[in-house]
Amino acid sequence: MIRRLLQLLLIFSTALLALPAAATAIVDVAAVKAAQARGAIIWDVRAAPLYRKGHIPGAVSIGDAGNVLRNAVTEDFIDTAQIDKILGNAGIDPSKEIVVYAERGNPYAYFGRFAIRFFGGDKVSVFHDGIEGWQDAGNPVETADAQRPVVALKLTPRPELVASTEDVVTRAKAGAVQIVDARTSGEYLGNDVRAIRGGHIPGALNIPYEQNWKDPETNAKMSRRQVPDNKGAGLAPADALKALYAKLDPNKETVVYCQSGVRAAETAAVLETLGFNKVKVYDSSWLGYASRLDAPVERETFFNVGAMNGRLASMQRKIDELERMIGELHSNHGTKGACPAGKTC
């Protein structure tokens, strides 16, 4: 009897170890390899050329997920029936265990996780260190397109996981929710206007999503060639992250927004790892909020369409002049190089 109980306990323990950690929003390379061994779906959300340059073996792709799954103008999700076909043809079933990745720190990996969760998935994680982290650990990559069996999907969005514009406007007026603005300080202060209006939602705490990294200046340093790689975009230690969000109450509903929900998705996942259990991504984010002219805004500025058109016209004139000069150079070169009449060149 005791022997049988021990056998059952061993079987139960082994089964538990084999189960994916559904609540783990962010995973490391060891967890990715363990997920591979369980047969999990690995989803590379980068553009096709980057995917084909080298990806985690077995990882599937639909191309640049941020462009493929969203309307180019509103940056909201395209029709659900289209997403059914896109994900289904790639064998990406939200009901299965999924690990999403891109480059190290790239928020579009978190957008992929957000998309899976929004369309019904609960067993989805992000490999924050991405393709660089995979290769840094000495793991191989492959370049051939990986394929999974096509699945027939009929996805149902879960609006309870997101905050709508109407909800955010109402709550902002009442001051009834804590809000995190994951955009740059320039956007937050209204100096960098990327919608009809600039500024921020009243009461929002500005913590740019890069602050979640070991070195928030990594992208800027790489563009200036001050660092050789993007290791600084690795996730900051838990203690540093707790200090970063110390002003927030983890038990209170928290809404995170940015320009279109992508950067917000990364911050939302970080908050979940810190124990915040009522986190919502405001998917329409500043694009949706700024277009509601009755929505209150702090540091409000307006986009100057006339000035933009003037700059575009000036640029077009310069382009026209450059094309004219290039045309003249080609014409002169052709004249100088022509053979004199009656001679062979």
C-alpha positions in Angstrom: 0.0 0.0 0.0 2.7 2.5 1.0 4.8 1.5 -2.0 1.8 2.2 -4.3 1.2 5.6 -2.7 4.9 6.5 -3.2 4.6 5.5 -6.9 1.5 7.7 -7.3 3.3 10.6 -5.6 6.3 10.2 -7.9 4.0 10.1 -11.0 2.1 13.2 -9.7 5.4 15.1 -9.0 6.7 14.3 -12.4 3.5 15.5 -14.1 3.7 18.8 -12.2 7.3 19.4 -13.3 6.2 18.8 -16.9 3.5 21.4 -16.8 4.3 24.9 -18.2 4.4 27.8 -15.8 1.3 29.5 -17.1 1.7 32.5 -14.8 5.3 33.2 -15.8 5.2 36.2 -18.0 9.0 36.4 -18.7 11.3 33.5 -19.1 15.0 32.8 -19.5 16.9 30.6 -22.0 16.7 27.5 -19.8 12.9 27.8 -19.6 12.7 28.2 -23.4 14.7 24.9 -23.9 12.4 23.2 -21.3 9.3 24.5 -23.2 10.8 23.2 -26.5 11.2 19.8 -24.9 7.5 19.9 -23.9 6.5 20.6 -27.5 5.6 24.3 -26.9 5.1 26.6 -29.8 8.0 29.1 -30.3 6.9 32.2 -32.1 9.4 34.6 -33.6 7.6 37.9 -34.2 10.4 39.6 -36.2 10.1 40.6 -39.8 10.7 37.7 -42.3 14.3 38.8 -43.4 15.5 38.7 -39.8 13.7 35.5 -39.1 15.4 33.8 -42.1 18.7 35.2 -41.2 18.6 33.0 -38.1 16.0 31.9 -35.6 15.5 29.4 -32.8 15.1 25.9 -34.3 11.4 25.1 -34.8 10.2 28.7 -34.3 7.4 29.8 -36.5 6.8 33.2 -38.1 4.0 35.2 -39.6 6.4 38.0 -40.4 6.4 41.4 -38.6 3.6 40.6 -36.1 3.1 44.3 -35.2 2.3 45.1 -38.8 0.6 41.9 -39.8 -2.0 41.8 -37.0 -2.8 45.5 -36.8 -4.4 48.2 -38.9 -1.7 50.4 -40.3 -3.7 53.6 -39.6 -5.3 53.0 -36.2 -2.8 50.4 -35.0 -5.7 48.4 -33.5 -6.1 44.7 -34.2 -7.4 43.8 -37.7 -10.7 41.8 -38.0 -10.6 38.7 -35.8 -11.5 36.4 -38.7 -8.3 37.5 -40.4 -6.3 36.8 -37.3 -7.9 33.3 -37.2 -6.5 32.6 -40.6 -3.1 34.2 -40.1 -2.3 32.4 -36.8 -4.1 29.2 -37.8 -2.0 28.9 -41.0 1.1 29.3 -39.0 0.0 26.7 -36.5 -0.1 29.2 -33.7 -2.9 28.0 -31.4 -3.5 30.3 -28.4 -4.8 27.4 -26.4 -1.4 25.8 -26.4 1.8 26.7 -24.6 3.6 29.5 -26.4 6.9 31.3 -26.0 7.3 34.6 -27.9 10.6 36.3 -28.7 12.2 38.9 -30.9 15.5 40.8 -30.3 16.6 41.3 -26.7 14.2 43.8 -25.0 12.1 44.3 -28.1 8.6 45.3 -27.0 7.0 43.6 -30.0 7.7 40.2 -28.3 5.4 41.5 -25.5 2.9 42.6 -28.1 2.9 39.0 -29.3 2.2 37.8 -25.8 -0.5 40.4 -25.4 -2.2 39.3 -28.6 -2.2 35.7 -27.6 -3.7 36.5 -24.2 -6.3 38.8 -25.7 -7.4 36.1 -28.0 -7.8 33.5 -25.3 -4.3 32.2 -24.4 -3.2 31.7 -20.8 0.0 29.8 -21.3 2.2 32.3 -23.0 5.5 33.8 -22.0 8.1 36.1 -23.4 11.8 35.2 -23.8 13.1 38.7 -23.1 16.7 38.1 -24.1 15.5 37.0 -27.5 17.6 35.7 -30.4 20.8 37.3 -28.9 20.2 35.6 -25.6 19.7 32.3 -27.3 22.9 32.6 -29.3 24.9 34.0 -26.3 24.1 30.8 -24.5 25.8 28.8 -27.3 22.6 27.5 -28.9 22.2 26.9 -32.6 19.9 28.7 -35.0 18.3 27.7 -38.3 17.5 29.7 -41.4 14.9 27.5 -43.1 11.2 28.3 -42.5 9.7 26.1 -39.8 6.2 24.9 -40.2 3.6 23.5 -37.8 0.3 21.8 -38.8 -2.4 24.3 -39.8 -5.1 24.7 -37.2 -8.7 25.9 -37.6 -9.2 28.8 -35.2 -12.3 30.7 -34.1 -10.8 33.1 -31.7 -12.9 35.2 -29.2 -11.4 38.4 -27.9 -11.3 39.0 -24.1 -12.1 42.7 -23.7 -11.9 42.3 -19.9 -8.1 42.1 -20.2 -7.8 45.6 -21.8 -8.9 49.1 -21.0 -11.0 50.9 -23.5 -10.8 54.6 -24.4 -14.2 55.2 -22.8 -13.2 53.5 -19.6 -9.9 55.3 -19.4 -11.5 58.7 -20.1 -14.1 58.1 -17.4 -11.5 56.9 -14.9 -9.1 59.7 -15.7 -11.8 62.3 -15.0 -12.6 60.6 -11.7 -9.0 59.8 -10.7 -10.1 56.2 -9.9 -7.2 54.2 -11.3 -3.4 54.3 -11.2 -2.0 54.8 -14.7 1.5 54.2 -16.0 2.7 56.0 -19.1 5.4 53.9 -20.8 6.3 56.5 -23.4 9.4 58.7 -23.6 9.6 61.8 -21.4 9.3 64.0 -24.5 6.0 62.4 -25.4 4.8 62.6 -21.8 5.6 66.3 -21.6 4.0 67.2 -24.9 7.2 68.1 -26.6 7.1 65.1 -29.0 3.7 65.0 -30.5 2.8 61.8 -32.3 -1.0 62.1 -32.5 -3.6 64.9 -32.8 -2.6 66.1 -29.4 0.5 65.8 -27.2 0.7 65.5 -23.4 -0.4 62.8 -21.0 -3.4 61.4 -19.2 -3.9 63.3 -15.9 -2.3 61.6 -13.0 -0.3 59.2 -15.1 3.2 58.2 -13.8 5.8 58.4 -16.5 8.1 55.4 -16.5 9.5 54.8 -20.0 9.5 51.1 -20.8 13.3 51.1 -21.3 13.6 51.8 -17.6 12.9 48.1 -17.2 16.3 47.3 -18.6 19.7 47.0 -17.1 20.7 50.1 -19.1 17.8 52.2 -20.4 20.2 54.0 -22.7 21.2 50.9 -24.6 19.5 51.8 -27.9 20.9 55.3 -27.9 24.4 54.0 -27.1 24.2 51.4 -29.9 23.1 54.0 -32.4 26.1 56.1 -31.4 28.3 52.9 -31.5 29.2 53.4 -27.8 28.5 49.8 -27.0 29.2 46.7 -29.1 25.9 44.9 -28.4 22.5 45.1 -26.8 23.2 43.3 -23.6 22.2 46.4 -21.6 18.6 45.7 -22.8 18.4 42.7 -20.6 15.8 42.8 -17.9 16.9 44.7 -14.7 17.1 42.7 -11.4 13.9 42.2 -9.5 15.0 44.5 -6.7 15.6 47.4 -9.1 12.2 46.8 -10.8 10.5 46.8 -7.4 12.1 50.2 -6.6 11.2 51.5 -10.1 7.5 50.9 -9.4 7.5 51.5 -5.6 5.0 54.4 -5.9 2.3 52.1 -7.2 0.0 49.8 -5.2 0.2 46.2 -6.6 -3.3 45.5 -5.3 -4.9 48.4 -7.1 -6.0 48.2 -10.7 -3.2 49.5 -13.0 -3.6 50.7 -16.6 -0.6 50.9 -18.8 -0.4 52.9 -22.0 2.0 54.2 -24.6 1.4 55.3 -28.2 -0.4 52.2 -29.5 -0.1 49.5 -26.8 3.2 47.9 -27.7 5.6 49.4 -25.2 2.8 49.2 -22.6 2.6 45.4 -23.2 6.2 45.1 -22.0 5.7 47.2 -18.9 2.5 45.3 -18.1 4.3 42.0 -18.2 7.0 43.3 -15.9 4.3 44.5 -13.4 2.8 41.0 -13.5 6.1 39.5 -12.5 6.3 41.9 -9.6 2.9 40.7 -8.2 0.6 43.3 -9.7 -2.6 41.3 -10.2 -4.9 43.8 -11.8 -3.0 45.1 -14.8 -4.7 46.2 -18.0 -3.1 47.3 -21.2 -4.8 50.3 -22.8 -4.5 49.0 -26.3 -5.6 52.1 -28.2 -3.3 54.1 -25.9 -2.4 57.7 -26.8 -3.6 57.4 -30.4 -7.1 56.6 -29.1 -7.0 58.9 -26.1 -5.7 62.0 -27.9 -8.4 61.7 -30.6 -11.1 62.1 -27.9 -11.1 65.8 -27.7 -13.3 65.7 -24.5 -10.6 63.6 -22.8 -8.6 65.6 -20.2 -4.9 66.1 -21.0 -2.1 67.5 -18.9 0.7 69.4 -20.8 -1.6 69.6 -23.7 -0.1 70.6 -27.1 -1.6 70.3 -30.6 -0.1 68.8 -33.7 0.6 71.6 -36.2 -0.6 70.3 -39.5 0.3 73.5 -41.4 3.9 73.4 -40.2 4.2 69.8 -41.1 2.8 70.4 -44.6 5.3 73.3 -45.0 8.2 71.1 -44.0 7.0 68.4 -46.4 6.7 70.9 -49.2 10.2 72.2 -48.5 11.6 68.6 -48.5 9.8 67.9 -51.8 11.4 71.0 -53.4 14.8 69.9 -52.2 14.2 66.4 -53.6 13.0 67.9 -57.0 16.1 70.1 -57.1 18.4 67.1 -56.4 16.7 65.0 -59.1 17.1 67.9 -61.5 20.9 68.2 -60.7 21.4 64.4 -61.1 19.6 64.5 -64.4 21.8 67.3 -65.6 24.9 65.4 -64.5 23.8 62.3 -66.5 22.9 64.4 -69.5 26.3 66.2 -69.5 28.2 62.9 -69.0 26.3 61.4 -71.9 27.2 64.4 -74.1 30.9 64.3 -73.2 31.1 60.6 -73.8 29.4 60.6 -77.2 31.5 59.7 -80.3 32.2 62.5 -82.8 30.3 62.2 -86.1 31.9 59.8 -88.6 34.3 58.2 -86.0 34.2 54.8 -84.2 34.7 54.9 -80.4 
